[in-house]
C-alpha cells in the first residue's frame, strides 16, 4: 500500500468555472465503478471518447454540443479545442482522481491510472506502490501490455511524457511508465 498525498494544487481550483461541472461528472462516473478493474475501463473509455471528440473539426464539435459557448469550456478560448488533446489528458485524469479522494494505491489498475495524472503526488504514489514489491511492478507492466484501451491511452500520452522529461531533466523518470 502506498499513501496518496493530497495534490498541492487542485485541478478544480485552477480550471475554468465552466469546465468544473464536466470534470466533476467524469469523477462521478468513475467513482461508480465497483473496483479498479471497472474504474480503469471507465477512465480509458471516457478519455478515448474525449480524444475522438476533440479530433473532430471545430464546427462539428459545436454542433454536437448544441451551443457555441460550450466549445470554449472544453478547448481553447477561440473554441477550436486544444491543438493536441494529449496535453489535457493528464489534467482530466488528475481531476478524476481528485474526485475519488482515495488514500492509498493498492492495485495494478489503480497504479496504472495514477501514473497518467498531472499531479506528481499521484505519480509518486503509483511508483512507490510499484517499487514496494517487485510483483506489483510486474503486475502493472503486464496489465499495460495486455489492456488494449490502456495501450491506446499510453500511445496518446507518449508525447506528453517526452515533453515533461525535457522540461524536468533527470527527475522526469518518476512520471514515466516502466
HELIX and SHEET records of a PDB file:
HELIX    1   1 UNK A   11  UNK A   14  1                                   4    
HELIX    2   2 UNK A   17  UNK A   31  1                                  15    
HELIX    3   3 UNK A   36  UNK A   55  1                                  20    
HELIX    4   4 UNK A   58  UNK A   65  1                                   8    
HELIX    5   5 UNK A   68  UNK A   73  1                                   6    
HELIX    6   6 UNK A   86  UNK A  100  1                                  15    
HELIX    7   7 UNK A  108  UNK A  114  1                                   7    
HELIX    8   8 UNK A  120  UNK A  132  1                                  13    
HELIX    9   9 UNK A  134  UNK A  146  1                                  13    
HELIX   10  10 UNK A  148  UNK A  168  1                                  21    
HELIX   11  11 UNK A  169  UNK A  175  5                                   7    
SHEET    1   A 2 UNK A   2  UNK A   3  0                                        
SHEET    2   A 2 UNK A 104  UNK A 105 -1                                        
END                                                                             
